[in-house]
């Protein structure tokens, strides 16, 4: 019996960079709660951004935010994993020469720090992701505990990410593509799959009682941590290989289709 469902958000559950969850999924989450099944939003997004997406059911679900660097349930932090200061300094020094071509968001448990003066990018954070962020001149002079750095390039960052950013840091930190436009840097121990396992342990839920959905490389750990896993049809080849099944993407409401068919349509028995 499934007791926990974890789903990636951007590119899996909803269109990238958008702020709204569709009504069928809101109703599904409410019905899952009635059946004693917990839904978990697992994303590279910050916590406040995720709460906005799931605002109608925000207090009814769990969150694996910042790719697992921040895990929250019932408005309480279960786990937070900071980055090492020397890694933060090195990554920022690498990214800054590319400002204008790409932008950076530096995450803390309480929001984000942004050096960018690009208004289009700031509008994306404000109106697309509904991020809570503070503009600063130099993030390295701030005292906040940093848990993730994300680089963004409109259209696609893949060439720059896979050609330079990831090879430069993959032996020191956890770094991966998080959608076509984002590269995420976290502490080496951070992973959505690790976060999902921690949530399972905290709530006493077994791997075989867990279902997961994903589309990008930062979802592979979740596919392995869940007894039942699905890659959406637009997923990377690596995610498809890691998942046990497949389903339509966000445009076809594939996550909802699987939940409805496999769980909600089943008759409850006493």
C-alpha positions in Angstrom: 0.0 0.0 0.0 1.3 3.4 -0.9 1.7 5.8 2.0 4.0 8.5 0.6 4.0 10.1 -2.9 6.9 12.4 -3.9 6.9 14.4 -7.1 9.3 16.7 -8.8 7.5 20.0 -9.7 9.0 21.9 -12.7 8.8 19.9 -15.9 7.1 16.9 -14.1 4.0 18.2 -12.3 3.7 21.7 -13.9 5.4 23.7 -16.7 8.8 25.1 -15.8 8.9 28.4 -14.0 5.1 28.7 -13.5 3.4 29.4 -10.2 0.1 27.4 -10.3 -1.0 23.9 -9.6 -4.0 22.6 -11.6 -7.3 22.0 -9.8 -7.4 18.2 -10.3 -4.1 17.8 -8.5 -5.3 20.0 -5.6 -8.3 17.8 -5.2 -6.1 14.7 -5.5 -3.9 15.8 -2.7 -6.9 16.5 -0.4 -8.3 13.0 -1.2 -4.9 11.4 -0.6 -4.8 13.1 2.9 -8.2 11.6 3.7 -6.8 8.2 2.8 -3.8 8.7 5.0 -1.3 9.2 2.1 1.1 12.0 2.3 2.1 14.0 -0.8 5.6 15.5 -0.9 6.8 18.3 -3.3 10.4 17.5 -4.2 12.1 20.3 -6.1 15.1 22.5 -6.6 12.8 25.4 -5.8 13.0 27.2 -2.4 10.5 26.4 0.3 8.5 29.6 0.0 8.1 29.1 -3.8 6.8 25.6 -3.3 4.4 26.7 -0.6 3.0 29.2 -3.2 2.5 26.5 -5.8 0.7 24.3 -3.3 -0.9 27.2 -1.5 -4.4 25.6 -1.3 -2.9 22.6 0.4 0.3 24.0 1.7 0.0 22.7 5.3 -1.1 19.3 4.1 2.0 18.2 2.4 5.8 17.7 3.0 8.6 19.5 1.2 12.0 18.4 -0.1 13.1 21.8 -1.1 16.4 23.0 -2.6 17.0 19.5 -4.0 17.0 18.1 -0.5 19.1 20.7 1.2 16.0 21.8 3.2 13.3 19.3 4.3 10.1 20.6 6.0 6.9 19.1 7.3 4.1 20.7 9.2 5.9 24.1 9.1 8.9 22.5 10.9 12.4 22.0 9.5 13.4 18.4 9.6 16.8 18.9 8.0 19.0 21.6 6.6 22.4 21.0 5.0 24.7 24.0 4.5 27.5 24.3 1.9 31.1 24.7 2.8 32.3 28.2 2.7 35.3 27.5 0.4 33.0 25.9 -2.1 30.6 28.8 -2.0 33.5 31.2 -2.7 34.9 29.2 -5.5 31.5 28.7 -7.3 30.6 32.4 -7.1 34.0 33.4 -8.5 33.4 31.0 -11.4 29.9 32.3 -12.1 30.4 36.0 -11.9 32.3 36.4 -15.2 29.3 34.9 -16.9 26.8 37.4 -15.5 24.7 38.8 -18.4 24.8 35.4 -20.1 23.6 33.6 -17.0 22.4 34.7 -13.5 22.8 33.2 -10.0 20.5 32.6 -7.0 22.1 31.8 -3.6 19.7 30.0 -1.3 19.4 30.1 2.5 16.8 28.4 4.7 15.0 31.7 5.0 15.0 32.8 1.3 17.5 33.7 -1.4 20.3 36.2 -2.0 20.7 37.7 -5.5 23.4 39.9 -6.9 21.7 40.3 -10.3 20.6 43.6 -11.6 18.8 42.0 -14.6 15.2 43.1 -14.2 13.9 40.3 -16.5 15.5 37.7 -14.2 14.3 39.5 -11.1 10.8 39.4 -12.5 11.1 35.7 -13.2 12.0 35.1 -9.5 9.2 37.4 -8.3 6.3 36.5 -10.6 7.3 33.1 -12.1 8.7 31.4 -9.0 7.4 33.7 -6.3 10.7 33.4 -4.5 11.5 35.3 -1.4 14.8 37.0 -2.1 17.0 39.9 -1.0 19.2 41.8 -3.4 22.8 42.2 -2.2 26.0 43.6 -3.7 28.2 40.6 -2.7 26.7 37.4 -1.3 30.2 36.4 0.1 30.0 39.3 2.5 26.7 38.1 3.9 26.5 36.0 7.1 23.6 33.8 6.1 24.1 30.1 6.0 24.0 29.1 2.3 22.5 25.8 1.3 22.4 26.0 -2.5 23.7 28.0 -5.4 21.7 27.9 -8.7 22.9 29.3 -12.1 20.2 30.1 -14.7 20.4 30.9 -18.4 17.3 31.7 -20.3 16.5 29.1 -23.0 19.2 26.6 -22.0 22.2 26.5 -19.8 23.0 22.9 -20.8 26.1 23.7 -23.0 27.7 25.9 -20.3 26.6 23.6 -17.5 27.7 20.3 -18.9 30.7 21.8 -20.6 32.1 23.9 -17.7 30.1 24.2 -14.5 29.5 20.6 -13.8 32.9 19.2 -14.7 34.6 22.0 -12.7 32.8 21.0 -9.5 31.4 17.5 -9.6 34.3 16.1 -7.5 33.8 18.6 -4.7 30.0 19.3 -4.5 26.7 17.8 -5.7 26.1 19.6 -9.0 23.5 18.7 -11.6 21.2 20.0 -14.3 17.9 20.9 -12.7 15.8 21.6 -15.8 17.0 23.0 -19.1 17.7 26.4 -17.7 19.2 25.7 -14.3 22.4 24.2 -12.8 22.3 23.5 -9.1 25.2 23.3 -6.7 24.7 21.8 -3.2 26.8 20.0 -0.5 28.0 16.7 -1.7 25.6 14.9 0.7 22.5 16.6 -0.7 20.2 14.6 -3.0 16.4 14.3 -3.4 16.7 10.6 -2.8 18.6 11.1 0.5 15.9 13.6 1.4 13.2 11.1 0.6 14.9 8.4 2.7 15.1 10.8 5.6 11.4 11.6 5.3 10.6 7.9 5.2 12.7 7.2 8.3 11.1 10.2 10.1 7.6 9.1 9.3 8.1 5.3 9.6 7.3 4.7 5.9 8.9 1.9 3.9 10.5 2.1 0.4 7.9 -0.2 -1.0 5.2 2.2 0.4 6.6 5.1 -1.6 5.8 6.4 -5.1 7.9 9.0 -6.9 7.8 11.0 -10.1 10.6 12.9 -11.9 12.0 14.2 -15.2 15.6 15.4 -14.7 18.9 14.2 -13.3 18.3 15.6 -9.9 15.4 13.2 -9.6 17.4 10.0 -10.1 17.9 9.5 -6.4 14.2 9.6 -5.8 13.6 7.0 -8.5 15.9 4.7 -6.6 14.5 5.5 -3.1 10.9 4.7 -4.1 9.4 1.3 -4.5 7.2 2.6 -7.4 8.7 5.2 -9.6 7.7 7.0 -12.9 9.6 9.1 -15.4 7.5 11.5 -17.4 7.7 11.1 -21.2 10.0 14.2 -21.4 12.5 12.9 -18.9 16.2 12.5 -19.6 17.4 9.0 -20.7 19.1 8.6 -17.3 15.9 9.2 -15.4 14.0 6.8 -17.6 16.5 4.1 -17.0 16.3 4.7 -13.2 12.5 4.7 -13.1 10.4 1.5 -13.1 7.6 3.0 -15.2 6.6 6.0 -17.3 3.7 8.4 -17.7 2.7 11.6 -19.6 4.4 14.9 -18.7 3.0 18.0 -17.1 1.0 18.9 -20.2 -0.8 15.5 -20.1 -1.2 15.7 -16.3 0.6 12.4 -16.0 1.3 12.5 -12.3 -2.4 13.0 -11.6 -3.3 10.3 -14.1 -1.2 7.7 -12.3 -2.4 8.7 -8.8 -6.0 8.7 -10.0 -5.8 5.3 -11.7 -3.6 3.5 -9.2 -4.9 5.0 -6.0 -7.9 7.3 -6.1 -10.0 5.1 -8.4 -9.5 2.1 -6.2 -12.4 1.3 -3.9 -11.5 1.6 -0.2 -12.1 -1.5 1.8 -12.6 -1.7 5.5 
